[in-house]
Structures are given as C-alpha cells and as structure tokens.
Amino acid sequence: MELAVKFLAWCLIINYGLLVLWFIAVVIAKPMIYKMHNRWFDISEEQFNSLNYIAFGIYKILVFLFCLVPYIALKLIGY
C-alpha cells in the first residue's frame, strides 16, 4: 500500500505539472498554438478557446477523480 501511495503522489505531481505547463503555454504562446491548430482543423478562435477550456476542465476532473481522491483515501486509512 505504501507503494500505491507513493505512486499516486507522483501521479499528482506529474499531472499537476502538466496542467501548469499547459496553462503557461496557452497564456504565453496562444497565438502560435491557435495558428497551428487552425491550419489543421479550421476552427475559430472562440472554438479554440472553448475546446481548450473544456479539455482543461476535464483533465482536472480526471486527475482529481483518479489520483487525488484515492491518495486522500489511502492517507485517511493510515498509509
């Protein structure tokens, strides 16, 4: 069980690190990222913003559900 706790802790660190990098990339390089995706998918900037926002939210929910909740549960039972 201690291995599972360590595994989940590292999963949290990696996933939240990816979320932070994603956020920074969108804030700093949004025009470049949008231009690249617009060439591939022909989407408007509003659609790009909406899809990015939705994907970011889904990713956060999945990290919460599959990493943070089990980690907290294991810590609460004493591991």
PEURFEN-V503353 format. One record per residue. N is the residue number from 1. PHI is phi in radians with two decimals (* if undefined). OMEGA is omega in whole degrees, -180 to 180 (none if undefined). D_FIRST is the distance of its C-alpha to the first C-alpha in Angstrom with 1 decimal. Layout:
BEGIN
n = {N/N}
phi = {PHI/PHI}
omega = {OMEGA/OMEGA}
d_first = {D_FIRST/D_FIRST}
END
This chain:
BEGIN
n = {1/2/3/4/5/6/7/8/9/10/11/12/13/14/15/16/17/18/19/20/21/22/23/24/25/26/27/28/29/30/31/32/33/34/35/36/37/38/39/40/41/42/43/44/45/46/47/48/49/50/51/52/53/54/55/56/57/58/59/60/61/62/63/64/65/66/67/68/69/70/71/72/73/74/75/76/77/78/79}
phi = {*/-1.09/-1.13/-1.12/-1.11/-1.11/-1.04/-1.15/-1.10/-1.18/-1.05/-1.07/-1.06/-1.14/-1.16/-1.21/-1.10/-1.12/-1.07/-1.14/-1.09/-1.04/-1.06/-1.09/-1.07/-1.20/-1.22/-1.46/-2.01/-0.99/-1.05/-1.18/-1.15/-1.10/-1.06/-1.12/-1.22/-1.15/-1.13/-1.40/-2.07/0.89/-2.01/-1.36/-1.16/-1.13/-1.13/-1.05/-1.10/-1.11/-1.11/-1.12/-1.12/-1.14/-1.11/-1.07/-1.14/-1.10/-1.08/-1.10/-1.11/-1.14/-1.09/-1.05/-1.21/-1.72/-2.09/-1.25/-1.08/-1.09/-1.08/-1.10/-1.07/-1.16/-1.17/-1.19/-1.53/1.85/-1.79}
omega = {178/177/178/179/179/178/-180/178/178/175/178/-179/-179/-177/178/172/177/177/179/178/177/180/-180/179/-179/-179/-174/-171/-177/-179/180/180/179/-180/179/-180/179/176/-177/-169/180/179/178/179/177/177/178/179/-180/-180/178/180/180/-180/178/179/179/179/179/179/180/176/178/-175/-172/180/-174/-179/177/178/179/179/178/178/-180/180/170/177/none}
d_first = {0.0/3.8/5.3/5.0/6.3/8.7/9.7/10.6/12.4/14.3/15.1/16.6/18.5/19.9/20.8/22.4/24.2/25.6/26.7/28.5/30.1/31.2/32.8/34.5/35.8/37.3/38.8/40.3/41.2/41.7/45.2/44.3/41.2/43.4/46.2/44.1/42.6/46.0/47.4/44.9/44.8/47.9/46.2/47.6/46.1/45.4/43.5/41.6/40.6/39.6/37.5/35.8/35.2/33.8/31.6/30.2/29.5/27.8/25.6/24.6/24.0/21.7/19.7/19.5/18.6/16.0/14.4/15.4/15.1/11.5/10.6/12.9/11.6/8.1/10.2/12.6/10.7/9.8/6.6}
END
